[in-house]
């Protein structure tokens, strides 16, 4: 019986992962197909893979559209994977990097660079990366009391986020009009603002951190049962938690440094993946693929469906806010909302 259930779970997991991979690939290609100059799917694939030599198509695909599509793919993968790690390890569906100060720390550092240093491009991305990591370190230190518990970590993160958001508002009051507009555009989040160096850093991080997160999935499942049970199973609870949180935090920091603080993708990717997986919940790869699909779809809507092109974060915020309200209402009814 157990073996049959395991086979069914593995079969369902394989079907879900394959379907999500196909969906992400399709959205990735569609992102490079549509625009003022329409290009066929086969031409896009041939150009990306250097299978054909068509200068006009190659310029549009490789120079204009591929960076945006790659940013949407990489940022979505990073946010989806990190969000589900946060939710599982802190055992709270509200445990998202959006709400616990990480993106606010990145935003404060980026706005400081834009407004006070007149910086741009790679400098702003580097500041955002450093700000996110600094906020994460501060949060972990303040939340430590013979270990880190979910609610303490989340509450301290919310307090840090509020503090950083207040500082962001103060810095914006010192800005000139052009600088304030540039800073607000960055704070909204958009996948079309990254350069080649930022993208290489993001994908280099993904190549290292996603496999690491998958390797750490076994202690993650043990930690979900509680620290005492995890220790009984041979898991070093605090070391495993620190490694998992560190992996997720760096993923978020890299994503924010590339696209700004795009909200709600990390919050919803894990629950959607769990619904698709059924009994085989907690799949980091599935959550990463859901995050990529959501972000690529949101960018298509923001740029090509709405009457006026908007930053990607506007669409993810409009879709994610009702989900957050529903989550708060249902969590409270179940008596788990605190």
N, C-alpha and C positions, 0 to 999 in steps of 0.2 A: 504493500500500500504506500509506504513512504517512498519507495523507489519510483512508483508510478507517479506520485505527486511531484517528485523532483523532476522527472522527465517532462511532465506537463509544464512546470514552471520554466524549465530551461527552454522548451520549445516556444512558449509564449514570449519569453525574454528575447530569444533569437529573432522571432518575427517582428517584435516591436523595434528592436535595434536596427534591423535591416530596413524596415519601413521608414523609420526616422532618418536614417542615413540617406535614403533615396529622396525623401522630402527636402532635407537640407541641401543636397546636391542640386535638386531642381530649382530651389529658391536662389541658390548661389549663381546658377547659370542665368536665370530669369533677370536677376539684378543687373547683369551685364548685357542683356538683350534689349531692354526697353529704354527709351529716351527719345530725344529729338532725331536721332539717327538709329533706326531699328536694324538689329542684326539677328540672323538666324541662330538657333541653338548650336547646330553643328559648326558654324563659323566661329562662334564664341569658344567652344571647346578646342577647336583646332588652333585658334590664336593663343589661348592660354597655354596649351601644351606644345606650342611651336611646331605644329604639324603642317602649317601652311604659311605662305608668305604673301600677305596682302597688306601693304603699308597703311591704307586708310582704316581698315578694320583693326589692324594691330594697334594703331595709335589710339583709337577710341576704346578698345577693350583693355589693353595693357596699361596705358597711361592714364585714362580718365575713369574707367569703371572698375577695374580690378582692385585698386586700393580700397575703394568703398566696400566692395563685396567681401574682400579679405578681412577688413576691419569688422564688418558685421558678423562674419563667421567666427573669427577668433575671439571677439569680445563676448559673443553669445555663448560660445563653449566655456569660456572662463567664468562668466556669471552663473550659468546653469550649474556647473560642477561645484563652485564655491557655495552657492546658495543651499544646495541639498546637503553638503557637509555641515554647514552651520546648523541647519534645522535638525539633522540627525544627532549631532554630537551634543547640542544644547537641549534636545528633546522639546522643541517648541516651534510650531509652525510660523511664528512671527519672528524667528531668529534669522533676519536677513541683513546683509551688509548695508542695505539702504538705511536701516534704522539705528544702527549701533555705532555711528560715529566715523566709520572708515571712509565713506564717500565724503562726509563733511570735512574730515581732515585733509583729504585730497583737494576738495574745493577751496578751502582756505588757503592752502599753499599755492594753488594755481592762480587764484584771484590776487593774492599778494604779488605774484610774479607779473601778472598782466598789468595791474594798476600801479604798483610802486616801482617795479623794475622795468616796465615797458618791454617785457619779454614776450616771446612767442615761440611757436613750433616746439622743437625738442626741449628747450629750457622749461617751458610750461609743463610738458609731459614729465620731465624729470622731477620738477617740484611736486607735481601731483603724486607721483610714485612715492617720493619721500614723505609727503604729508600723510598719505594713507598708511604707510608702514609705521610712522611715528604715532598716529592715532591708535593703531592696533596695539602697539607696544604699551602705550599709556593705559589703554583699556584693560589689557591682560594684567598689568601690574596692580592696578586699582581693584580689579575683581578678585585677586588672589587672596584667599583666606584658607590656608591648608588645602588648596585645590580651587578649582573654578566650577561654580554651579551655574546652570543655565539662566535662572532669573536674575541673579546678581550681575552676571555678565551683560545681559540685555539691558537691565535698568541703568547700569553705569554707562553703557554705550549710548543709551538715549540721552542721558545727561550730558555726556561729552558732545554728542551731535548738536544738542541745543546750544551749548557753549560756543562751539565752532560756528554754528549758523549765525549767532549773534555777532561774532567777530567778522564773518563774511559781510554782514550788513554794514558794520562800521567801516570796513575797508572800501566798500562800494560808495559810501557817502564821500569819500576822499577822491573819487575818480572823476575824470573828465567824461563827457558824454560818450565819446568814441570808445574809451577804455571800458566804461560801464556796459555798453552794448556788447563789446567783445567778451567781457567776463560773464554776462548773463547768458550769452549764446553757449559758452563753454559749460556753464553750470546746468543748462538744460540737457546737454548730452546729445552728441551727433556722431555717427560712424564715419562721416565724410571729412574729418579734420585731421587725420593722422598722416604722418610722413612715412617714408620707407624705413627709416631707422626705428621708429616706434613700433612699426608692424613686425620688423625682424625680431625685436626684443620680445614682443608679445608671443609670437609663434615659437621662438626659442624657449620661452618659459613654459608654454603649453606642452611642448615635446618632452620636457623634463617633469613637470608637475602633474599632468594628467595621469601618466603611468604610475607616478609615486602615490597619487590619491587612490588609484585602483589597488595598489599593493597594500595600502593602509586600510582597505575596506574591511578586512577580517577583524582587526581590533575595533574598527568603528562599529561593526555589528555587535561585538561583545560589549562595548561601552553603552549601547542602547539598552542593555539589560540591567545596567547599574554598575557602579564601581566595584562593589563587593563581588558580584557575579563575575565581572571581568577579571578581577584578580584571581578568583578561583579557577578560571579558564586559562590562567597563565599570562594575562595581558597586564602590562605595566600601565595602569590607568592614566596617570598624569603625563607620563612621557608620550603615550599614544595620543592623548588629547592635545597636547602642545604641538606635536608633529602635524596632526590633522588640521588644527586651527592655523598653524603657520602656513601650511600648503594652501588652504583656502584664502587666507589673508593676502598672500603674495599674488594669487590669481586675481583677486578683486583689485588689488593695487595696479597690476598690469593693465587690466581692462579699463579702469578709470583713467589711467595715464594716456590711453589711446583715444577713448571716446567721450571722456567726461563722465559724470555720475548719472548714467542711464538707470532710471528707477524701475522697480517691480519685476524685472526679468529674473533676478536671483530669487525673488520671493515666490514666483508662481511656477518656475521650471520644475522644481522637485516634486510638488504635489501633482502636477500634470503627468510627469513621468511615472509616479507611483500609481495613478489611476490606470495608466496604460499597461503597466507591468502586472497589476493585480497582486497576487500573493508574493511575487518576487520583487518586493518594494526595495527602495534604497539604492537603485542603480545609478552610480555616478556618471557613467557613460550615457545612459538614457537621459538623465537630467541635463547633461552638457549639450546633447543633440537637440533637446527641446528648447533650451536657451538659444541656441544658434538659429533654430527655425523661427522662434518668436521674434528675435531681433531682425533677422533678414526680412521677415514679413512686415514688421513694423516700419522698417526703412522704406520698403516698397510703397506702403500706404502713405507715409509722410511725404515722399518725394513725388510720387506719380499718381496717387488717387485723389488726394485733397486738392481743392482749388488753388491753393498757394502752397508751395513747398515749405515744409516746417522741419525743425530738428527732430530726430528720431525719438528723443525723450518725451516730446509732447504726446506722441501716440502711445508709447508704453505707459505713460502716466494716466492717460484717459482710459485705457483698458484696465490697468492694474488697480486704480483707486476703487472701483466697484468691487473687485475681488477682495481687496483688503477689508472693506466694510462688511462684506458677507462673511469673511473669515472671523472678524471680531465678533459678529453677532452669533455665529454658530459655535465658536469656541466658548463664549460666555454661557450659552444655553447648556453646553455640555459640562459646565462647572470647571473648565480648565483655564479659564481666562484670567484668574487671579482677582 
